[in-house]
Amino acid sequence: MSLKPTVELEGKTYLTTGEAARRLFTTPATIRRYCDRGHLEVCRHPVNNYRFISEESVDRVLREFSKPIIEQDLGSGGK
């Protein structure tokens, strides 16, 4: 039995760990780490304790990681 990649709960869309990993181009282990560190909003299934990650927080992390890095002026010699 496989899980659906998304679940609707209280008006929010939640993703499985695998689907969140696909959307963030990373591994399920990294997604679990992000959840444990509070970078992603997570809720747990009451019976099997699986994680479901809010789609909104995945989108937020994706936007944060997509921000361009501001290039520093390396020619100033640190002055």
N, C-alpha and C positions, 0 to 999 in steps of 0.2 A: 504494500500500500504506500503510495507516495502522497506527499502533501501538496496542496495547491500552492502556487508561489505567492499568492496574496490572500489576506483575510481581512474582512471588514469588521471592525469592533468599535462601538460607540461613535460612529461617524468618522473614524480614522481608518486608513489603509495600513496594514502591517504586512511585512514581507518575511518569508522564511530566511534563515541564515544563508542558505545557498543562493537565493535570489538577490539578497542584499550584496553578497560577494560578487555576483555577476555584474550588478549595476555599478559597483565601485572598482571593478577590475582587480579584485584581490581574492584571497582565499577565505573559506569559512572560519579558519582559525584566527585570522586577522579580525574578522567581524566580531567574533566572540571576545577578543581582546579589547576592541573598541567599545563594546558593550560594558565589559567589566570596568573599564576606565571612565565610563560616563560620556563617551563621545557620541554614542547612539542611544536613542530612547528605545527601551525594550520592555516587553511584557512577556510573561510566562504562561504557557498553557497550564490550566489547573490540574490536569490529569497526568500528562507525560513530561511536564516541565520544559518542553521545547521553548526556545526563544522565538519571539516574533518582533521584528524591528520595524519601527514606524517609518513609513515611506518618506514622510516629511523630514525626519532626521537624516535619512540616507541622502535625500536631495540637498540638504544643508551641507553635509560633509562634502558632497561632490562639488558644490559651488565653492566651498572653502579651498579645496585642493586644486581647483581650476583657476584660481586667481593668479595672474601673472606675477612673477618675481620681479621686483623693482631692481634694476641694475644699479650698482653703486659706481660712483666715479672713482675708478682705481688709479687714475692718472694724477690725483691730487697728492699722493704720497702720505695720506693719512692726516693732512693738515686741515 
